[in-house]
Amino acid sequence: MMQNTRLSRSGRCAAAIALTTGLLPCAGALNIDRPSFEVPGLVIVWAVDDADPNAGVKVVDFMAEAPDGTLTDLIPEDGRTLLTGTLDPTNEFAAGPDTPIGRIRLRDLDDDTTTIVDPSQGTVFTAFDPENMELNHYREDVNSSTAIYSSQFGIASNTGFAIRATVGEEIATGDFNMNSIKALVAVHSSANINGTMIGQHSTTSTGHLNPRVTWIRLSYLGEVTPFQIQRATATAPGTILDQSILFNPRYLLTNSDASMPFHTGEAHARSLDLSLGSGEVSATVTYTIYAL
């Protein structure tokens, strides 16, 4: 007696494959995956809010790159820089006589003309030797013993970026002109600011400074790209602070029109010499960050 044999779908497929050349697959549904991820270029800048600088450190710029390559700043407000080595804001450049931070200014002589006072420290030079004494150690902020204005802000990114400078609101009187201010830029991949660790997972290895270890006239700073980095600052998972670098611009008062090597400028700044003359010189420098 003939026995009926029933093949399951898989069995029929196997039989079909066995009886053919194997070029015709069994009919059946195909499931297709198309996983897709897109991460835009992100550049995050932190400092303090220029409109409310005493409200504390926060993200002041959050820039995201759109699919068409345009960069959108999701925080339109301006940020203000921090005093180097602190998380405190720099002051307005037009600070008054009782707020010396962020402004280099020699104060009035005492009435008897025998004492020179530095109000930013309360330091008094009395009965000084006119042959050997210089007007040394005038400080414009709480961290420097030189006539250097020094500030900083933090940047974290997952892509390369460039920093450009715009110089405006220029004021020059007396013996000074805009060449009396020299600028120098630096970056730091790590720092410890009063116990707050910065840059534990960041790098500046592909970064390029311009100028590098040279003090240049302030106006030239607006004609170059002070800093550019080809890749992300972040090197490993972490917080924004962990993945940040610090951009550190510095400014020097001088009576020299020529550019100066780094150490020459540092030595020059240790003495606010009478040969500088008198007057006032100031400017506002705005730094803008672009994703590459």
C-alpha positions in Angstrom: 0.0 0.0 0.0 1.3 3.4 -1.0 1.9 5.6 2.0 1.2 9.3 1.6 4.1 11.5 2.5 3.5 15.1 3.4 6.3 17.6 3.3 6.4 20.6 5.5 7.1 24.0 3.8 10.7 23.6 4.9 10.8 20.0 3.7 9.3 21.0 0.3 12.0 23.7 0.0 14.7 21.2 0.9 13.4 18.8 -1.7 13.1 21.5 -4.3 16.6 22.6 -3.7 17.9 19.0 -3.9 16.2 18.5 -7.2 17.4 21.7 -8.8 20.7 23.4 -9.4 20.3 25.4 -6.2 20.0 28.6 -8.1 16.3 29.2 -7.2 15.8 30.0 -3.5 12.6 29.1 -1.7 10.0 31.8 -1.7 9.7 33.7 1.5 9.7 37.1 3.2 12.9 39.0 3.7 13.5 41.3 6.6 15.9 44.2 5.9 17.6 46.4 8.5 18.9 49.8 7.7 20.3 51.2 10.9 21.3 54.8 10.5 22.8 57.3 12.9 23.7 61.0 12.3 25.5 63.1 14.9 25.9 66.7 13.9 29.1 68.6 14.7 28.7 70.2 18.2 30.8 72.9 19.7 30.0 74.0 23.3 31.5 77.1 24.9 31.3 77.9 28.6 32.1 81.1 30.5 29.6 83.5 32.1 26.6 85.4 30.7 27.7 88.8 29.6 24.3 90.2 30.6 24.5 88.7 34.1 28.1 87.8 34.7 27.7 87.1 38.5 25.2 84.4 37.9 27.9 81.8 37.7 29.6 79.7 35.0 27.4 78.1 32.4 27.2 77.1 28.7 27.0 80.4 26.8 27.1 79.0 23.3 25.8 75.7 21.9 26.4 75.4 18.2 25.1 72.5 16.1 25.8 71.8 12.5 22.8 71.3 10.2 22.7 68.6 7.4 23.4 71.4 4.9 26.6 72.3 6.7 25.3 75.6 8.3 26.0 76.2 11.9 23.2 77.2 14.3 23.9 78.9 17.6 21.2 77.6 19.9 22.1 80.2 22.6 22.0 83.7 21.0 23.2 85.6 24.1 26.8 86.7 24.4 29.3 85.2 26.9 31.9 87.0 28.9 35.4 85.6 29.6 36.7 84.5 32.9 39.8 85.7 34.8 42.6 83.3 34.1 43.0 80.7 36.8 39.5 81.4 38.3 35.9 80.9 37.5 35.2 84.6 38.1 34.1 86.9 35.3 36.2 89.7 33.9 34.8 93.2 34.4 33.6 95.7 31.8 36.6 97.3 30.1 35.3 100.6 31.3 35.5 99.6 35.0 35.6 102.4 37.5 38.4 103.3 39.9 37.1 100.9 42.6 37.0 97.9 40.3 40.5 97.5 39.0 40.1 93.9 37.8 40.1 93.8 34.1 41.7 97.2 33.7 45.3 98.3 34.0 45.4 101.7 35.6 47.9 103.5 37.8 46.1 105.4 40.5 46.6 108.9 41.8 49.6 109.7 43.9 49.0 110.4 47.6 48.8 114.0 48.6 52.3 114.2 50.0 53.6 112.6 46.7 55.9 110.2 48.7 53.6 107.1 48.3 52.3 105.2 45.3 49.4 103.0 46.0 48.2 100.0 44.0 44.6 99.7 45.1 44.1 96.2 43.5 46.4 94.9 46.2 46.5 97.7 48.8 50.3 97.6 48.3 52.1 100.8 49.3 55.6 101.8 48.0 56.9 104.4 50.6 60.1 106.3 50.6 61.4 104.4 47.6 64.9 104.7 46.3 64.6 106.8 43.1 67.8 105.3 41.7 66.9 101.7 41.9 63.2 101.5 42.3 60.9 100.6 39.4 57.1 100.7 39.5 57.0 96.9 39.7 54.3 94.4 40.3 51.3 96.5 39.3 48.6 93.9 38.9 45.4 94.1 36.9 43.9 90.9 38.3 44.3 88.7 41.3 46.7 86.2 39.7 49.3 88.1 37.9 52.3 90.2 39.1 52.7 91.8 35.7 50.8 94.4 33.7 49.1 91.8 31.6 45.3 91.4 31.1 44.7 87.7 31.0 41.3 85.9 30.5 40.0 82.4 29.5 37.0 80.5 28.4 36.3 76.8 27.9 35.4 74.8 24.7 34.2 71.2 24.3 33.5 69.7 20.9 33.0 66.5 18.9 34.5 68.2 15.8 37.2 70.6 14.7 36.6 74.3 15.0 38.3 77.7 14.5 38.3 80.8 16.7 38.3 84.2 15.1 38.7 87.6 16.8 37.0 91.0 16.0 38.5 94.1 17.6 36.2 97.1 18.2 35.3 99.9 20.5 38.8 101.3 20.4 39.9 104.2 22.6 43.4 105.7 22.6 44.4 108.9 24.2 47.7 110.7 25.2 50.8 108.8 24.4 49.0 105.6 23.4 47.6 104.2 20.2 46.2 100.8 19.3 49.7 99.4 18.7 50.3 100.0 22.4 48.3 96.8 23.1 50.0 93.5 22.2 48.1 90.2 22.2 49.2 86.6 22.6 47.0 83.4 22.7 47.5 80.1 24.4 45.4 76.9 24.9 45.5 74.4 27.7 44.2 70.9 27.6 44.0 70.5 31.4 43.8 72.7 34.4 42.9 72.7 38.1 40.9 75.8 39.0 40.5 75.9 42.8 39.8 72.2 42.9 37.6 72.1 39.7 39.3 69.8 37.2 39.2 70.8 33.6 40.2 68.7 30.6 40.8 65.2 32.0 39.5 63.7 28.7 40.5 66.4 26.2 43.3 67.1 23.7 44.8 70.1 21.8 47.1 67.8 19.8 45.8 68.9 16.4 45.5 72.5 17.4 47.4 75.4 15.8 47.9 78.8 17.4 48.5 82.1 15.5 50.5 83.9 16.8 52.6 81.2 18.5 54.7 82.4 21.5 54.8 85.9 20.0 53.2 89.1 21.2 51.6 90.9 18.2 49.7 94.2 17.8 46.1 93.8 18.8 44.7 94.9 15.4 46.6 92.0 13.8 44.8 89.5 16.0 41.6 90.4 14.1 43.3 89.6 10.8 44.3 86.0 11.5 42.7 82.9 12.9 44.1 82.8 16.5 43.3 79.2 17.0 42.2 76.2 14.9 41.9 72.5 15.8 41.3 69.7 13.3 39.5 67.3 15.5 37.3 67.0 18.6 38.6 68.2 21.9 36.9 65.1 23.6 39.0 62.0 23.8 36.9 59.8 26.1 33.5 59.8 27.7 33.0 62.4 30.4 31.4 65.6 31.4 31.6 68.8 29.4 34.4 70.0 31.8 36.3 66.7 31.3 36.2 67.1 27.6 37.0 70.9 27.5 40.1 72.8 26.6 40.8 76.4 27.8 41.4 79.2 25.4 43.6 81.8 27.1 44.1 85.2 25.4 46.5 87.7 27.0 47.1 91.4 26.4 50.2 93.5 27.2 50.7 97.3 27.5 53.8 98.4 25.7 55.4 101.4 23.9 56.9 99.2 21.2 55.3 99.0 17.8 57.2 95.8 16.9 56.2 92.3 17.7 58.0 90.7 20.6 59.0 87.1 21.5 57.1 85.6 24.4 59.8 86.0 27.1 60.6 89.6 26.0 57.0 90.5 26.5 56.9 88.8 29.9 60.0 90.7 31.1 58.6 93.9 29.7 55.4 93.5 31.5 57.0 93.2 34.9 57.5 97.0 35.1 54.9 99.6 34.3 57.7 102.0 33.3 57.5 105.8 33.1 58.8 105.6 29.5 55.3 104.3 28.5 54.0 107.8 28.9 50.5 108.5 30.0 47.0 108.2 28.6 44.4 105.5 28.1 44.1 102.7 25.5 41.4 100.1 25.4 39.4 97.9 23.0 36.7 95.2 23.0 37.8 91.8 21.5 35.0 89.5 20.5 35.9 85.8 19.9 33.6 83.8 17.5 33.8 80.0 17.2 33.2 78.2 13.9 32.8 74.5 13.4 35.0 73.1 10.6 
